[in-house]
Amino acid sequence: MIAASARLLRLLSLLQARRDWPGAELAARLGVTPRTLRRDIDRLRSLGYPVRSSPGTAGGYRLGAGAALPPLQLDDDEALAVALGLRLAATAAVSGMEETAVRALAKLESLLPARLRRRVRALHAAVAPLGMTGPQVGPDLLTALATACREHERLRLRYRDHEGRASEREIEPHGLVCAGTRWYLVAWDLGRADWRTFRVDRIAGTPQAGARFLPRRLPEGDLAAYVSRTVSTQPYPIRARVVLHAPVERMREHVPPLAASLHALDAGRCVLEAGAHSLDALAYHIARLDVEFEVESPPELAARMHALGTRLLRAAGAAACRAQAR
């Protein structure tokens, strides 16, 4: 009886971890026969869990949405991660979540065993979140976008760009990226036949879901890297490519992903790509990194840096002469 109950909890945990499970794979994970799996599924249904099945040799199982949230099976590390996430929710860029997060955290702590409750409280006592200001988005909008990404559903939405121009877009959403206080949606824009990055706080109203689509290969193979490049470089009239004589891991400590994109060239060098409205702004930000570098493009940036360096040397020389004269 104990083994059967433990197997039911394991089955429930697996159904919560993934949307669809082929029956044969699910039975193999549990180490039981397909017949035993069907009996366990029937037991879950008798307890009120809406487990849906699809017939046929390739059939499978899915935990459907029910009238009440089923109990989640969390291990110790998962419970701590959830508790910390709720603790930080009040300082995130999602509006209206503060009170909800506090209620959820109180419920979670009341269900934790004593050993975990002590660890969670110690964690909360040691963490002091510093709130950040910035654009906020509603949880309903984030949930709708995340669901469309997961279900591969096209969306029709109203969008306002950085210059305030409104447009209607039909897109295939692929993923969300959180960068500090801002959320970005990476999607294939059907009207422009290209990838686009959308600031979520600039999406107006509720997007309308449409037909399903087949996922495309992600740009650059990584959503975060794509957002970093498109946000830090593409919107600007002047774009620079600079080789920094320092490891990429070191430079990532000093260059925020929204300011520039970085990728390794070799063990001791990396490439920085950034954009700006003026050559002076680019020259300043690159020079302040305090590493040796080479400007690959544009040539106007290298010329501007040469002129600025000459001016600085003249100023330094004049200061040295005045100091000697005293």
C-alpha positions in Angstrom: 0.0 0.0 0.0 2.8 2.4 0.9 4.6 1.6 -2.4 1.4 2.2 -4.4 0.8 5.6 -2.7 4.4 6.6 -3.3 4.0 5.7 -6.9 0.9 7.8 -7.2 2.7 10.8 -5.9 5.5 10.1 -8.3 3.0 9.8 -11.2 1.4 13.1 -10.2 4.7 14.8 -10.0 5.6 13.6 -13.5 2.3 14.8 -14.9 2.9 18.2 -13.5 6.4 18.4 -14.9 5.5 18.0 -18.5 2.4 18.8 -20.6 2.1 15.5 -22.5 3.4 12.1 -21.7 3.4 9.1 -24.1 2.0 6.1 -22.2 5.0 3.8 -22.8 7.5 6.5 -21.7 5.5 7.3 -18.5 5.2 3.6 -17.6 9.0 3.2 -18.1 9.7 6.2 -15.9 7.6 4.6 -13.1 9.0 1.1 -13.7 5.5 -0.4 -14.2 3.5 -2.1 -16.9 1.1 -0.2 -19.1 -1.7 -2.0 -17.3 -0.5 -0.9 -13.9 -0.2 2.7 -15.2 -3.8 2.6 -16.4 -4.9 1.5 -12.9 -2.9 4.3 -11.3 -4.4 6.9 -13.7 -7.8 5.6 -12.7 -6.9 6.1 -9.0 -5.9 9.7 -9.7 -9.1 10.3 -11.5 -11.1 8.9 -8.5 -9.3 11.4 -6.3 -10.5 14.3 -8.5 -7.5 14.8 -10.7 -8.6 15.5 -14.4 -6.1 13.2 -16.2 -6.9 13.2 -19.9 -5.9 10.4 -22.2 -5.5 10.0 -26.0 -6.2 6.6 -27.6 -4.1 4.6 -29.9 -0.7 3.0 -29.9 0.9 6.5 -29.7 -1.6 7.6 -27.0 -0.6 9.4 -23.9 -1.7 11.3 -20.8 -2.1 14.9 -19.8 -3.0 16.5 -16.5 -5.9 18.8 -17.4 -7.0 22.0 -15.7 -9.4 21.3 -12.8 -11.7 23.3 -10.5 -9.0 23.5 -7.8 -5.2 23.7 -8.0 -3.8 20.2 -7.3 -1.1 19.8 -4.6 2.3 20.4 -6.0 5.0 17.8 -5.3 8.2 19.9 -4.5 11.5 18.7 -3.3 13.6 20.7 -0.9 15.5 22.8 -3.5 12.3 23.5 -5.5 10.5 24.6 -2.3 13.3 27.0 -1.5 13.4 28.3 -5.0 9.6 29.0 -5.0 9.9 30.7 -1.6 12.7 33.0 -2.7 10.9 33.8 -6.0 7.8 34.9 -4.0 10.0 36.9 -1.7 11.4 38.9 -4.6 8.1 39.2 -6.5 7.4 42.5 -4.8 10.4 44.1 -6.4 10.0 42.6 -9.9 8.7 44.4 -13.0 5.3 42.8 -12.8 2.6 45.0 -11.5 0.0 44.0 -8.9 1.8 41.0 -7.6 3.0 42.3 -4.2 0.0 41.3 -2.1 -0.6 38.1 -4.0 3.0 37.0 -3.5 2.7 37.6 0.3 -0.4 35.5 0.5 1.1 32.7 -1.5 4.3 32.8 0.6 2.3 32.6 3.8 0.4 29.5 2.5 3.7 27.9 1.4 5.4 28.4 4.7 2.5 26.9 6.6 2.8 23.7 4.6 6.6 23.3 4.8 8.2 20.8 7.2 10.1 22.3 10.2 13.5 21.8 8.6 12.6 23.7 5.5 10.7 26.4 7.3 13.8 27.3 9.3 15.9 27.4 6.1 13.3 29.6 4.3 13.1 32.1 7.2 16.9 32.2 7.4 17.0 33.0 3.7 14.4 35.7 4.0 16.2 37.3 7.0 19.5 37.5 5.0 18.0 38.8 1.7 17.1 42.5 1.5 15.7 43.2 -2.0 16.2 46.7 -3.3 13.3 47.8 -5.4 13.9 49.1 -8.9 11.9 51.6 -10.9 10.9 51.0 -14.5 8.1 50.0 -16.8 5.7 47.4 -15.3 3.6 44.8 -17.1 0.5 43.0 -15.8 0.6 39.3 -14.9 -2.3 38.6 -17.1 -0.5 39.8 -20.2 2.7 37.9 -19.3 0.6 34.7 -18.7 -1.1 35.1 -22.1 2.2 35.6 -23.9 3.8 32.7 -22.1 0.9 30.5 -22.9 1.0 31.4 -26.6 4.8 30.6 -26.7 4.2 27.2 -25.1 1.2 26.3 -27.2 2.7 27.7 -30.4 -0.3 30.0 -31.1 -0.2 33.0 -33.4 -1.1 36.3 -31.8 -2.6 39.5 -33.2 -1.6 42.5 -31.0 -1.5 46.3 -30.9 2.0 47.7 -30.4 3.6 51.1 -29.9 7.3 51.5 -30.9 9.9 53.6 -29.2 8.8 56.7 -31.1 5.2 56.2 -30.1 3.9 54.9 -33.5 1.1 52.5 -33.1 0.6 49.4 -35.4 -1.1 46.1 -35.5 1.1 43.0 -35.7 0.5 39.3 -36.4 3.3 37.3 -34.8 4.5 33.8 -33.9 5.7 34.2 -30.3 8.7 32.0 -29.3 9.9 33.2 -25.9 10.1 35.9 -23.2 13.3 37.5 -21.9 13.5 39.4 -18.6 16.2 42.0 -18.6 16.3 43.9 -15.3 13.0 45.8 -15.1 12.0 45.1 -18.7 10.3 42.2 -20.4 10.9 41.4 -24.1 9.0 39.1 -26.4 10.9 37.5 -29.2 8.6 36.6 -32.2 8.5 36.0 -35.9 6.6 39.0 -37.4 4.5 37.6 -40.2 3.9 41.0 -41.8 7.6 41.8 -42.0 8.8 38.2 -42.6 11.5 38.6 -40.0 12.3 38.2 -36.3 11.4 41.1 -34.0 11.8 42.0 -30.3 8.8 43.6 -28.7 8.9 45.5 -25.4 6.0 43.9 -23.4 5.1 47.1 -21.7 4.4 48.6 -25.1 1.8 46.0 -26.0 -1.7 47.5 -25.7 -4.8 45.5 -24.6 -5.1 41.8 -24.7 -3.5 39.9 -27.6 -5.9 37.7 -29.6 -4.8 34.1 -30.1 -5.0 32.5 -33.5 -4.0 29.4 -35.4 -1.2 27.1 -34.3 2.2 27.3 -35.9 5.4 25.2 -36.3 8.3 26.6 -34.2 11.1 28.1 -36.1 14.8 27.9 -35.4 15.6 30.6 -32.8 17.8 33.5 -34.0 21.4 33.0 -33.0 20.2 29.8 -31.1 19.7 31.8 -28.0 16.9 34.2 -27.1 18.8 36.2 -24.5 21.8 36.8 -26.8 19.4 37.9 -29.6 17.6 40.4 -27.3 20.9 41.8 -26.1 22.1 42.5 -29.6 18.8 43.8 -31.0 18.3 46.1 -28.0 21.8 47.4 -27.6 22.8 47.8 -31.2 20.1 47.6 -33.9 18.0 50.6 -32.9 20.9 53.1 -33.2 22.2 54.9 -36.2 25.9 54.3 -35.3 27.0 50.7 -34.6 30.4 49.7 -33.4 32.3 46.4 -33.4 35.3 46.4 -31.0 37.8 43.7 -30.0 38.5 43.9 -26.2 41.7 42.4 -25.0 40.1 40.7 -22.0 38.2 37.5 -21.4 34.5 37.6 -22.0 33.7 36.5 -18.5 35.5 39.5 -17.0 33.9 42.0 -19.4 30.4 40.6 -18.6 30.9 41.9 -15.1 31.2 45.4 -16.4 29.0 45.5 -19.5 25.2 45.1 -18.9 23.4 43.0 -21.6 21.2 45.9 -22.5 24.2 48.2 -23.1 26.1 45.9 -25.5 26.4 42.3 -26.7 29.6 40.3 -26.0 30.9 37.1 -27.4 34.2 35.3 -26.9 36.9 35.5 -29.6 39.5 33.4 -27.8 40.5 32.8 -24.2 41.9 36.3 -23.7 39.8 38.4 -26.1 36.1 39.1 -26.8 34.1 41.1 -29.3 31.8 44.0 -28.1 29.0 45.2 -30.4 27.1 48.3 -29.3 25.2 51.2 -30.8 24.7 54.9 -29.9 23.4 58.2 -31.3 26.8 59.7 -31.4 30.5 58.8 -31.8 31.4 60.6 -28.6 29.0 58.4 -26.6 30.5 55.2 -28.0 34.1 56.5 -27.5 33.4 57.3 -23.9 31.7 54.0 -23.0 34.4 51.9 -24.7 37.3 53.9 -23.1 35.9 53.7 -19.6 36.1 49.9 -19.7 39.8 50.4 -19.0 41.1 47.6 -21.2 43.2 47.5 -24.4 41.0 47.4 -27.5 40.9 47.6 -31.3 38.1 49.3 -33.2 37.1 47.2 -36.2 34.2 49.4 -37.3 33.2 52.0 -38.1 36.3 53.8 -39.2 34.8 57.1 -38.1 34.9 55.9 -34.5 38.6 55.1 -34.7 39.2 58.6 -36.1 37.1 60.2 -33.4 39.0 58.3 -30.7 42.3 59.5 -32.2 41.1 63.1 -32.1 39.9 62.8 -28.5 43.2 61.1 -27.5 45.2 63.8 -29.0 43.2 66.5 -27.2 43.6 64.6 -23.9 47.3 64.3 -24.4 47.6 68.1 -25.0 45.6 68.8 -21.9 47.7 66.4 -19.8 50.9 67.9 -21.2 49.7 71.5 -20.4 48.9 70.4 -16.8 52.3 68.8 -16.4 54.0 72.0 -17.6 52.1 74.1 -15.1 52.9 71.7 -12.3 56.7 72.0 -13.1 56.5 75.8 -13.3 55.2 75.9 -9.7 
